[in-house]
Amino acid sequence: MTQSVVIQVGQCGNQIGCCFWDLALREHAAVNQKGIYDEALSSFFRNVDARVVGDGGSISKGKISSLKARAILIDMEEGVVNEILQGPLRDVFDSKQLITNVSGSGNNWAVGHKVFGSAYQEQILEKLRKSAEHCDCLQCFFIIHSMGGGTGSGLGTFLLKVLEDEFPEVYRFVTSVYPSSEDDVITSPYNSILAMKELSEHADCVLPIDNQSLFDIISKIDLMVNSGKLGAAVKPRSLVTASAEALRKRHKKPFDAMNNIVANVLLSLTRLDQMFSDAFSKDHQLIRANPRHSLYLACALMVRGDVQISDLRRNIERLKPSLQFVSWNQEGWKTSLCSVPPVGHSHSLLALANNTCVKPTFLELRERFTRLYKKKAHLHHYLQVDGMEEGCFTEAVSSLSALIEEYDRLDATKGMPVQNLPRLSIAV
């Protein structure tokens, strides 16, 4: 059996992580109603005393203290971690696997990466090794963080190099939440660009998620909740609609609902064939993009619930004519089918794709960075940190520009014979 360790970094990473663990327990409780510690549970949890978890009821209502999440919680402000430790999931987390400070990173990548990275490297290594010791076959580290702040972007990407050096054979998967253009952290373009260079160099796979896209999705759901016309598109008792309805009462930004979407990583909640169509629609992407008008390098479809392999094949054949795949990977599809549906739904689909439609997100980020950098705005906050110099910024933006150029070259290959295609470094 293989196991994974989740590393939650910063306020955003820990809030999303909390939603993830809540959902994981709900799903296991729905399937494993006797609460037996089994192979599925061992993927993300360890059983500290080998006892039966439940008393004939659900896991979440049983002896949850005997289950410990394979998680490391890191934040240089202690507020969010303290909230988690005082909440209903407090017994799931091992108190020895937490790292907090009180000062925060001041929305400064350099402080998170250079200052706190150096100060906490040994503590982090100790906790990583302890997590690895509890695994029979450690397959992957999942890092959850945001790009716009200081701790998530700085310390979160510092971890990648630490993981690469200490566990070179273990995959490093990163869920990165990108700031919207209206982000209230003025230095977020600096932080995001500096973090992207580290992601490009040290992450095996990055799942980019755009805050604005999450907000737009929740706004649409909220509109349907208000009108009472949920129809077939959204289930009335899903975690997302429940959070959206709470939003209507609170009149606040829907962070709870947005975090639930990331935790579910669901692009649509619909009828079966329509679900496949929606997965490739611009309205159901977690970044602002239209994949149908861009070039696919590869695509993975992960289906859960009462779905047959014939449904998968039929829909792939139906959709293929409308999707543009790079000429040297026309059959670049990967499929996965799990019979266990998500909580509250009969089936779900997650589409993961490498597509050139991500390029506009990077272009906008570079433009926001350039506007700030031309004025040298707030630059002194970074340069006063030991080890930081202006060259760090120019190297980071050059790295991003190189990535954009790779996607440009890909777009230019549309219709080009295979033998004339240039070599590309973007992984499929």
N, C-alpha and C positions, 0 to 999 in steps of 0.2 A: 504494500500500500504506500501511496505517496502523500506527503504533507506539504502545506504551505504556511508561511508566516506573514501576517499582515502588519505593516509598519505604518502607523498613523502619525503624521507630522503636521504640527500647527493647528490653528483653530478649525479651519475648514476640513483638514484631514481627519481630525478627531470627531467632528460632528458627523461627517459622512460615515466614518468607521462605526460609530455608535448605531447608526441606522442599519449598516451592514450586519452587525452582530445580532441585532434585534430580529432582522429578517431571517437570518440563518437559523436562529432558534425556532422561529415560527414555522419555518419549512420543515425542519427536522421533527418538530413536535407533531405536525400534521401527518407525517409519514410513519414516524417511529413512535407510536403512541404508548408503547410499553416503556419507553425511555432507556432501551438497552444501548450501551456504548458499542457502536458498530463501526465498520470501515468508513461509511459516509461521514459520520461525526468526527472521525479521527483526522479527516482532511484539514479541518480548521480548529479542532478542539483536542485537548488531552484530558484524560480522566485521572484525577490526582490520587484517587484511592480505589479505583477499579470496582466500585460498587455500582449497583443499578441506579440510574439517574432518577427515574420516575417511580411513583408508587401506583402504577397502573394508569396514571393520567398522562398529561402531556409533559414534555421535557421542561417547558417554561414554567410549569406549575410544580414540578417535582423538586428533587434535591439538586438544584442548579449549582450549588456551591461546589459539588464534586467535579463539575466541568470547568475547565479553564481555557479561555481563548488563546490560540497561538498568535498573540498580539504583543506589540511593543507600542506604547503610547508616549509620544514626545511632543512637548510644547514648551516654549520659553516664557509663556504666561501660564499660570496654573489654573485659571478660571474654568476653562472648558473641561479639562481633565478632572477637576474637583467636582464639577457638575455630574460627570459620568460616574464618579466614585460614590456619589450620593444618590444616584438614580436607581432604577429597578434592575439594571444590569451590573451593579457594583460587584457582585460576587463572581462574575464571569472573568474578571480581570485579575491577574496576579499583581499584587502591589509591588513586587520586586521587579516588575517589568515596565516601570514608569520612570520617565525622566522629565522633570519640570524645573522651571526657574520662575522668577517673579518679575523680571525687568522687561522681558519681551525683546524683539529684534528691531523695534521701531520702524517697521515696514522697509527694512534695509537688507538686501540680499547679502551684502558684504559682512554685516554683523552676524547673520545666521550662518553663513558659510565659513567665514574666516575666524571670527571670534568664538562663537559657540561650537563650531565644528572642532576646532582645536581643543577647546576646554572640555568637551564632552566625548571626545573620540574614544577614550579608554572605557568609559562607562557604557557607551553604545556597543562597543565591541564585546564587552562582558555579557551584555544582555542578548546580543545576537548569538554568541556562542552557547549561552544557556538555552535559548530557544532551539538551536540546532541539535543540542544534546537530547532534547525530548522527542526528536523525530527519528523514525526508523528509516525513512527515505525522503529527505528534504528536496523538493523539486523546484520551489519557486518562492521568491520574496515579492509580496505585493506592497508597493508604496502608494499611499494615498496622500495627496498634498495639493495645495493651490500654488499658482505661479505668481500672483500679484503681491503677496505680502512679503514679510522678511523671513520668518522661521520656515514656513512651508517651502518657499522657493530656495532659500539659502541652505538651511540645514537639511532639507529634504533631498537636494541634489548632492550635498556633501556625502550623504549616506551611500549614494550610488557607487562612488569610488571606493568607499570602505568595503562595501559588499563585493565589488569586483575583485579587490585584493584578497579579501579573507575567504570568500566562497566563489571562486571563479567558475565553478561548474554548475552553480545554481542560477536559474533564470531570474532576471530582474524586470518585473512588470510594473509599470507606473501609470496610475490614473491621475492625470494632471488637469486641474480646473483652471481654465484661462479667464482672465478678467474681461469684462465687457468694456466697450469704448467709453461708457459713462461711469466707469469704476471710480469710487471716491478716494482711492489711494493714488495720489498724484505720481508717486514713483513706481507704479506698477509696470510701466513699459521697461524701465531699467531692470527691475527684478525679473520680469518674464524673459527678456532677451538673455540676461546673464544665466538664468536657469536653463534656457533652451540649449545653450552650448553644452552644458553638462549632460543633459538628456541625450543629445545627439551622440555624445562620446561614450556614455557609460550605461545606457538603458538598453535592454533587449527588445522591449516593446513599450510604446507609449500610447495610451488611450486618451486623446485630447477631448475635453468637454468644455463647452463655451457657456459661461454664466448667462449670457443674454439669451441663448437658445433655450436653456432650462426655464428662464423667466417667461419666455414666449409660450412654451408648452403649457406651463402652469396657468398662464393668463387665459389660454384657450379653454383649458379644463374648467377654470373658474367661471368663464362665460357660460359654459354648458351647465355647470352646477346651478348658477343663478337662474338660467332659463328653464331648468328642469328637463332639458332635452339631451340627456346623455346618449340615448340611442344605443347603437351597437358598438360605437367606437370606444366607449369607456365604461368600465364596470362601476356600478354605483357604490360598491363597498370596498373598492380597492384602497391600498395605502395612500396612493396619490390623490384620489378624489377626497378622501377623508381629510388630508392635509390642506387641500385646496378649499374645502368648505370651512375649515378652521381659519384659513386666511381671510375669508370674507367677513368673519366675525372680528378678527383682530386688526384688519386694515394695516398690515405690515408686509414687508417683503417676504415672499414665500420660501424662506430658507429651509424649513422643515420639509415641504413638498419637493423642493429642488433636490435636497439630500436624499429623499426617498427614491427619486427617479434614478439618481446615480447608483444608489444601493441596488435597485432592481435591474439597472442597465437594460431597460426595456425601451425599444423604440416605438412600439405601438401595442395596443390592447384591443384587438378587433376580431371580426370573423376571419376564418382560416385563409382563403385566397386573398382577401383584401389585406390581411396582415402582411403577406409577402410584398404586395404592391406598395404598401405604406412604408415598409422598411427601406425602400429606395426612393422615397419621396422627400423633397426638401423640407417638408413640414414635420418630419419625424426624425431629423438628425440632431445629435447633441452638440454639433457645431453649426454655425450658419453657413450652409453649403448646399449645392445642388449636384449630387453625384451623377445624375442622369446626363448632365451636360459636360461631364468631365471623363477622364480616362481611369479605368480600373486597372490596378496591378494584380490584385487578388481579392477574394471575398470569402468570408466564412459565415455560414448560416448555422446558428445554434438554436434548435427548437426543443421546447419542453411541452409535455402534455400528451393529449390524445391525438397524436398526429402520426400518420403512416409514412414510411420511406417513399411510397409512391406519390404522396402529396408533395414531398420535397422535390422529387425529380420532375413532377409535372409543372410545378411553379418555376423551377429553374429554367426549364425549356421554354416556358411561356414568357419569361422575362428577358432571356438572353438576347433576342433580337433588338431590344430597346436599350441595351447597356453596351457601352464601348469598353472593350477589354484591350489591353496592350497586345500587339500582334503576336509576340512570342509567348504569351500565356493565356491563350483563348479559353483554355479549360481550367483556369485558375480558381476553381471552386473547392471549398472544403465544407463538409457538412457534419453536424453532430446532432444526435437525437436522444433525448432523455424522456422516459415515459412519465416521470414525476412532474406534475404541473406546479407553477408557482402558487403561493397562497392566494386564494380568492379568485382564481382564474382557471379555465379549462385548458388553455395553452398559451404559449408565448413564443416570440421570436426575437433573437438578438442577431443583428447583422454587423459584423466587424469587417471593415474594408480599408485597403490602402488605395486611395483615390486622389487624383490631382486636385480635387475640389477643396482640399485643405489649404491650398496655396493662398487664396484671398485672406484667410485668417492670419497667415504669417506676414503677408504684405501690409495689412492694416497695423499689425503689431510693430513692424519695422518703421512704418510712417509715424506712429505715435512716439516711438523711441527717438526718432530723428528730430522731431519737433522739440522735444525736451533737451536733447543732447546739443543741438545747435546753440541753445541759449546757456548751456552749462548749468541748467537749473538743477538745484539740489545736489549737484555733483560732489560738493565738498563733504557731504555726509558720508559718502562712500570712500572718498580718497583719504579721509582721516583714519580709516581702518588699516592696521598693519597688513601689508601684503597686497593691498589694492592700489592700482595705478590706472591711468587712462587707457593703457594698452589692454586692460581686461575688457573694457567696453568695446574697443575697436575689434578685438578678436572675437567677441561674442556676436557682434552684428555681422562680421564677415562670415562666421559660421552659419548664421541664419540665412544670409544672402546666398551662400553656397547651396543650402538646402532648397531655397526657392528656385535657383538656377537648375537644380536637378529635376524638379517638377516641370519647369519650363521645357527642358530638353525632352522630357517624357511626352508632354502635350504635342511637341513638334513631331513626334513619331507616328501620329495618326495617319494611317494609310501607307506608311513606309514599309517596303519589303524587309523581311526579317534580316537578310544578310547585310543590309545597310544601317542597321540600328547601332547607336553608340553604346558603349559600356556605361552602366549606371550603378551607383552605389546605394540607391534607396532599396531597402530590403522589401521583399514581397511577403 
